């Protein structure tokens, strides 16, 4: 079964922000990074359940999984959930919730104060 993959505005804005940061650093890398990230998201059409459930599930209030995307030293966590939007009893849609740099704290984790 193939899943429909959706990337809503919130996730698209996070992708765009990361891309613009990378463009300021190294434009040719940013282009390759974006193309690779989008290809990685497309892979969620097949077997999204093979990716692990993350701790953010408790904070977000539903099962959230992640796929890692690495390109050189840039590692990003693609957080997604599965949905049954046609109410047939089977999850058939993958919705990308967030795209976060791997160095960022998970949702709900307090940052340590010095």
Residue pairs with C-beta under 8 A, 6 or more apart in sequence:
1 90
1 92
2 45
2 46
3 44
3 45
3 46
3 48
3 82
3 91
3 92
3 93
3 94
4 45
4 92
4 93
4 94
5 41
5 42
5 44
5 45
5 93
5 94
5 96
6 93
6 94
6 95
6 96
7 15
7 41
7 95
7 96
8 95
8 96
10 97
10 98
11 96
11 97
11 98
11 99
14 98
14 99
14 100
15 34
15 37
15 99
18 33
18 76
18 99
18 101
19 30
19 33
19 34
22 29
22 30
22 33
22 34
22 74
23 30
29 71
29 72
32 71
33 71
33 74
36 69
36 71
37 69
37 71
37 76
37 78
37 99
40 67
40 69
40 78
41 67
41 78
41 96
43 67
44 67
44 78
44 80
44 94
44 96
45 94
48 65
48 80
48 82
48 94
49 65
49 82
51 65
51 66
51 67
51 80
52 65
52 66
53 63
53 64
53 65
54 64
54 65
54 66
54 77
54 79
54 106
55 106
55 108
55 109
56 64
56 79
56 106
56 107
56 108
57 63
57 64
58 108
59 107
59 108
60 81
60 97
60 107
62 81
63 81
63 82
64 79
64 80
64 81
64 97
65 79
65 80
65 81
65 82
66 77
66 78
66 79
66 80
67 77
67 78
67 80
68 75
68 76
68 77
68 78
68 102
69 75
69 76
69 77
69 78
70 76
74 101
75 101
75 102
75 103
76 99
76 100
76 101
76 102
77 98
77 99
77 100
77 101
77 102
78 96
78 98
78 99
79 96
79 97
79 98
79 99
79 100
80 94
80 95
80 96
80 97
81 94
81 95
81 97
82 91
82 93
82 94
82 95
83 91
83 92
83 93
83 94
83 95
84 90
84 91
84 92
84 93
85 92
85 93
86 92
105 111
